[in-house]
Every structure is written in structure tokens, then in C-alpha cells.
Amino acid sequence: MGENAQETNRKGRPSFQPTEEQRRMVEVMASGGIQQDAIASVLKIDRNTLAKHFKDELDNAATRSEEHTSELQSHLNLVCRL
């Protein structure tokens, strides 16, 4: 009864398992400035699930966005000097 009883007593949804395609989508959307609520909606998951399972992708997107902004600022500074 021990092990089987535990398996049949499990309640709730199965644990979310992100795919590689979803990981790429999240990073692209986040680096494009799309809000996390919208990304979660596209994936049909809760925002907390997004934050939990896609932390690296969201962090990478933020870093890429900061680098891109810095690069644009440098270009603008050069143009303004002309």
C-alpha cells in the first residue's frame, strides 16, 4: 500500500517542464522589451511560473537589453558630436 497509495493521492497539476523552444521564445520576447505578464500569457502560464522556470532567460534578456541600450547611447553620442 505504501508507494502506490502515495502516487494515487497526488493532487494538482503536474510540474511545469519548459521546452527549449519556450526558453528561446522567452529570451527573444524579453530582450525585445515585452512585459513578463504578456510573455506568461503567450505561454499560458502564471507569471510566477515564468519567473521560476525561466529565470536565466529573463536575466540574459535584461543583460542583452542593457548592453544594447549602452551601445545605442554610444552611437548617439558619436552622431551628436558631428
Phi, psi and omega in degrees: 000330187310290186291315180295324179296322179294319181295319182283343180270358180294134180238160176093184181281156173292156181298139179290133178235105182290146177267165177297323178298317177296321179299315179296318179301314181299315182295318180295313181296315182294319180290340176275002176091008179286133183294150182299325178299319180291319178298314179300320179297317178299319181279353182060045176228165176286152179300324178294324177294319177302309182298322182289314189265348183234029183304313182298317181295319179293319178295317179298320180295320179296318179296315179298321180295317178297318179296319180295317179298318179297318179296317178297319179298319178298316178296318179297320178299320178295317180295319181293334179284339184291000000 
